[in-house]
C-alpha cells in the first residue's frame, strides 16, 4: 500500500522536499517533485527483487535523482546491474553509507559501496562524524544526520538520526543543483 507504516520514508521525503506548513518546517528543495518508490516493509526489511524493481522503475519514470536510504552487508549482481543502469542513464544515485560505525574499520554498506554512486556519511550538530556513521574510502560527503527534525507518519513530526537523514540532505541539494543547471 501507499501508507508509510514505518515513518522513515516520510521523514526522508520531508528533509528533501517538505513545503511550508506554517509550522516552520521546509525541506531543502521544497519545489522538487518526488517519485516515491516503496520497496521495504513496515519493519524496514525488503526483498532484493523489490529493491531492484524499484530502482529500475525509477529509471523508467525518468527520475533525475535516486536517494537510497537503506543498505545491506552484501552485494548482488542484480543490485549492481540496477545501480549501474541508473548511472548509465544519467541518474544521480545518492546512498546512505550505513549506521555500522567503527572508528578504525571500513564498513560502508551496499549499494553505497559501489563506484559511481554518491556515498554519504552523517555528522552531528557540531560537524563531527557521528559515531554510528559508517566509514570508509567510498565516502564522498558528510551531511547533517543527528536528530534531524522532519515530517513523520500519520501527519506527525520526529527527530531521527542516521545516514539516511544525511543522504536526504544531499539529495535535496542535488535537486537544487539539477534545477539550476537544467
C-alpha positions in Angstrom: 0.0 0.0 0.0 0.9 3.6 -0.2 0.8 4.4 3.6 4.2 4.8 5.3 3.7 2.5 8.3 7.4 2.9 9.4 7.8 6.7 9.1 11.3 6.5 7.7 10.3 7.3 4.1 8.1 10.2 5.1 10.9 11.6 7.3 13.4 11.4 4.4 10.9 12.9 1.9 10.3 15.8 4.3 14.0 16.6 4.5 14.2 16.7 0.7 11.1 18.5 -0.3 8.7 19.5 2.5 7.0 22.7 1.7 5.9 25.4 4.1 3.3 24.0 6.5 3.1 27.2 8.5 4.9 25.5 11.4 8.4 26.4 10.2 9.3 23.2 8.5 10.6 23.4 5.0 12.7 20.9 3.1 16.0 21.5 1.2 14.2 21.7 -2.2 10.6 22.4 -1.5 9.7 22.7 -5.2 11.1 19.3 -6.1 8.7 16.7 -7.4 9.1 13.4 -5.6 8.6 10.0 -7.1 8.0 7.7 -4.2 9.1 4.1 -4.5 8.3 1.9 -1.5 10.5 -1.2 -1.5 10.7 -2.1 2.2 8.0 -3.3 4.6 6.9 -1.6 7.8 9.8 -3.1 9.7 12.4 -1.7 7.2 13.0 -5.1 5.6 12.8 -5.9 2.0 13.4 -8.5 -0.7 16.3 -7.8 -3.2 13.9 -8.3 -6.1 11.7 -5.5 -4.9 14.6 -3.2 -4.4 16.0 -3.9 -7.9 12.5 -3.4 -9.4 12.2 -0.1 -7.5 15.4 1.2 -8.9 14.5 0.1 -12.4 11.1 1.6 -12.1 12.5 5.0 -11.0 14.8 4.9 -14.1 11.8 4.1 -16.3 9.9 7.0 -14.8 12.8 9.3 -15.7 13.9 10.1 -12.1 16.8 12.6 -12.1 17.9 11.5 -8.6 17.5 8.3 -6.7 18.0 8.6 -2.9 18.7 5.2 -1.3 18.4 5.4 2.5 19.0 1.8 3.3 21.8 -0.7 2.8 23.0 -4.2 3.4 26.1 -6.1 4.1 26.2 -8.0 0.8 26.4 -7.1 -2.8 24.4 -8.9 -5.6 24.8 -9.0 -9.3 21.1 -7.8 -9.7 21.6 -4.8 -7.4 24.9 -3.9 -9.0 23.4 -4.0 -12.5 20.3 -1.9 -11.5 22.5 0.8 -9.9 24.9 0.9 -12.8 22.0 1.0 -15.3 20.7 4.1 -13.4 24.1 5.7 -13.5 24.4 4.9 -17.2 21.1 6.7 -17.8 22.5 9.8 -16.1 20.6 9.4 -12.8 22.4 10.7 -9.7 22.3 7.8 -7.2 22.8 9.0 -3.6 23.3 6.4 -1.0 23.4 6.4 2.8 26.7 5.0 4.0 25.1 2.9 6.7 24.9 3.1 10.5 27.6 0.5 11.4 30.1 3.0 12.7 33.5 1.8 13.8 36.4 4.2 14.1 39.1 2.0 12.5 37.2 -0.2 10.2 35.8 0.4 6.7 32.2 -0.7 6.9 30.2 1.1 4.1 27.0 -0.8 3.2 25.8 -1.8 -0.3 24.8 -0.1 -2.6 26.8 2.8 -1.1 30.0 0.8 -1.7 29.6 0.8 -5.5 31.6 3.0 -7.7 29.8 5.9 -9.3 27.2 6.4 -6.5 27.4 9.4 -4.2 28.1 8.0 -0.7 27.0 10.0 2.3 28.1 9.8 6.0 26.5 11.7 8.8 27.7 14.3 11.2 26.4 15.7 14.5 25.3 19.2 15.2 28.9 20.3 15.8 30.1 18.9 12.4 31.8 15.9 14.0 31.3 12.5 12.4 28.5 10.5 14.1 29.9 7.5 16.0 27.2 5.4 14.4 28.0 6.5 10.8 29.8 4.0 8.7 33.2 5.0 7.4 35.5 4.1 4.5 37.2 5.2 1.4 34.0 5.2 -0.6 32.6 8.3 1.3 32.0 11.3 -0.9 30.3 13.7 1.6 29.3 14.1 5.2 26.0 15.9 6.0 23.7 16.6 8.9 22.4 13.4 10.4 21.9 13.9 14.1 18.4 14.4 15.5 17.1 15.9 12.2 13.6 17.3 12.5 11.2 16.4 9.7 7.8 15.1 8.7 6.7 11.7 10.0 4.0 9.1 9.6 0.3 9.9 10.4 0.9 13.7 9.8 3.4 14.0 12.7 6.9 15.2 13.1 10.0 13.5 14.5 13.7 13.8 15.1 15.7 10.9 13.6 19.4 10.2 13.5 21.4 8.4 10.8 23.0 8.4 7.4 19.5 8.2 5.9 18.9 11.7 7.0 22.3 12.9 5.7 21.7 11.2 2.3 18.3 13.0 2.2 20.0 16.4 2.8 22.4 15.7 -0.1 19.5 14.5 -2.4 17.8 17.8 -1.7 20.9 19.7 -2.6 21.3 17.7 -5.7 17.7 18.6 -6.7 18.5 22.3 -6.2 21.7 22.0 -8.3 19.9 20.0 -11.0 17.1 22.6 -11.2 19.6 25.5 -11.6 21.5 23.7 -14.3 18.7 22.1 -16.2 
